[in-house]
Amino acid sequence: MTIRLNLNEIIKERNMSQRELARLTNLRPNTISHLCSDKVDRVYLDTLERVCKALDIKVEELIIIE
């Protein structure tokens, strides 16, 4: 089973930059960049919550289980 984040696709669909999402979530741009990569191996629940609130999505839309 592979678990990944759909974040990169979501922000592209919204024509949003990683920097803009970082500003909206008050997270470091490096953190957002890491979450958009395929190399995410762990993430804080607080971080997921901030991203979901900023994008007005449910966590189920953000996490993909393959």
Contact map, one row per residue, 1 for C-alpha under 8 A:
111000000000000000000000000000000000000000000000000000000000000011
111100000000000000000000000000000000000000000000000000000000000011
111110000000000000000000000000000000000000000000000000000000001111
011111000000000000000000000000000000010100000000000000000000001111
001111110000000000000000000000000011000100000000000000000000011100
000111111100000000000000000000000001000000000000000000000000111100
000011111110000000000000000000000011000000000000000000000000010000
000011111111000000000000000000000011100000000000000000000000000000
000001111111100000000000000000000000000000000000000000000000000000
000001111111110000000000000000000000000000000000000000000000000000
000000111111111111000000000000000000000000000000000000000000000000
000000011111111110000000000000000000000000000000000000000000000000
000000001111111100000000000000000000000000000000000000000000000000
000000000111111100000000000000000000000000000000000000000000000000
000000000011111110000000000000000000000000000000000000000000000000
000000000011111111011000000000000000000000000000000000000000000000
000000000011001111111000000000000000000000000000000000000000000000
000000000010000111111100000010011000000000000000000000000000000000
000000000000000011111110000010010000000000000000000000000000000000
000000000000000111111111000000000000000000000000000000000000000000
000000000000000111111111100000010000000000000000001001000000000000
000000000000000001111111111110110000000000000000000000000000000000
000000000000000000111111111100000000000000000000000000000000000000
000000000000000000011111111000000000000000000000000001000000000000
000000000000000000001111111000000000000000000000011001000000000000
000000000000000000000111111100000000000000000000000000000000000000
000000000000000000000111111110110000000000000010000000000000000000
000000000000000000000110011111110000000000000000000000000000000000
000000000000000001100100001111111000000000000000000000000000000000
000000000000000000000000000111111100000000000000000000000000000000
000000000000000000000100001111111110000000000000000000000000000000
000000000000000001101100001111111111000000000000000000000000000000
000000000000000001000000000011111111100000000000000000000000000000
000000000000000000000000000001111111101100000000000000000000000000
000010110000000000000000000000111111111100000000000000000000000000
000011110000000000000000000000011111110000000000000000000000000000
000000010000000000000000000000001111111100000000000000000000000000
000100000000000000000000000000000011111100000000000000000000000000
000000000000000000000000000000000110111110000000000000000000000000
000110000000000000000000000000000110111111100000000000000000000000
000000000000000000000000000000000000001111100000000000000000000000
000000000000000000000000000000000000000111110000000000000000000000
000000000000000000000000000000000000000111111011000000000000000000
000000000000000000000000000000000000000001111111000000000000000000
000000000000000000000000000000000000000000111111100000000000000000
000000000000000000000000000000000000000000011111110000000000000000
000000000000000000000000001000000000000000111111111000000000000000
000000000000000000000000000000000000000000111111111100000010000000
000000000000000000000000000000000000000000001111111110000010000000
000000000000000000000000100000000000000000000111111111000000000000
000000000000000000001000100000000000000000000011111111100000000000
000000000000000000000000000000000000000000000001111111111110010000
000000000000000000000000000000000000000000000000111111111000000000
000000000000000000001001100000000000000000000000011111110000000000
000000000000000000000000000000000000000000000000001111111000000000
000000000000000000000000000000000000000000000000000111111100000000
000000000000000000000000000000000000000000000000000110111110110000
000000000000000000000000000000000000000000000000000100011111110000
000000000000000000000000000000000000000000000001100100001111111000
000000000000000000000000000000000000000000000000000000000111111100
000001000000000000000000000000000000000000000000000000001111111100
000011100000000000000000000000000000000000000000000100001111111100
001111000000000000000000000000000000000000000000000000000011111110
001111000000000000000000000000000000000000000000000000000001111111
111100000000000000000000000000000000000000000000000000000000001111
111100000000000000000000000000000000000000000000000000000000000111
